[in-house]
């Protein structure tokens, strides 16, 4: 059995490397990442899901640039 190596490493790797999936993937594919790089990837996934949400996130301000979150208006 071969030990997986971190997809984003070796620089910055910390912790055990495991095959992991993120909540922004609908295909449930897994990729080998260490604990440190997986935490970074989870933060990216959270941001992606925020941008794709039909509901505006708390940080979005329509008055800032005159933009709307919903294109239908």
C-alpha positions in Angstrom: 0.0 0.0 0.0 1.4 3.4 -1.0 1.2 6.4 1.3 -0.6 9.4 -0.4 1.3 12.7 -0.7 -0.4 16.0 -0.3 -1.8 17.5 -3.5 -0.8 21.0 -2.4 2.6 20.1 -0.8 5.1 19.4 0.3 5.6 23.1 1.2 3.4 24.1 4.1 2.3 20.5 4.9 1.3 19.7 8.4 -0.5 16.7 9.8 -1.7 13.4 8.3 -2.4 13.1 4.6 -5.7 11.6 3.8 -8.1 11.5 0.9 -10.7 14.2 1.6 -13.8 15.7 0.0 -15.1 19.2 0.3 -18.7 20.3 0.5 -18.6 22.4 -2.7 -18.1 19.3 -4.8 -21.2 17.5 -6.1 -19.3 14.6 -7.4 -17.8 13.6 -4.0 -14.3 13.1 -5.5 -11.6 12.9 -2.9 -8.1 14.3 -3.1 -5.0 13.6 -0.9 -4.4 16.6 1.4 -2.7 17.1 4.7 -4.6 18.6 7.6 -3.2 22.1 7.0 -4.0 22.3 3.3 -7.4 20.7 3.9 -8.3 23.5 6.3 -7.3 26.0 3.6 -9.3 24.2 1.0 -12.4 24.1 3.3 -12.1 27.9 3.6 -12.1 28.2 -0.2 -15.1 25.9 -0.4 -17.0 28.0 2.1 -16.3 31.1 0.0 -17.3 29.4 -3.2 -20.6 28.2 -1.6 -21.3 31.8 -0.4 -20.8 33.2 -3.9 -23.1 30.6 -5.4 -25.8 30.9 -2.8 -29.2 32.4 -3.9 -29.1 34.4 -0.6 -26.7 37.3 -0.2 -24.1 36.8 2.5 -23.9 39.1 5.5 -20.9 41.0 4.0 -22.8 42.0 0.8 -24.0 45.6 0.6 -26.2 46.6 -2.3 -25.7 50.2 -1.7 -21.9 50.0 -2.0 -21.7 49.8 -5.8 -25.3 49.7 -6.8 -25.2 46.0 -7.5 -27.9 43.4 -6.6 -27.3 39.9 -5.5 -30.4 38.6 -7.5 -30.2 39.3 -11.2 -34.0 39.2 -11.6 -34.5 42.7 -10.2 
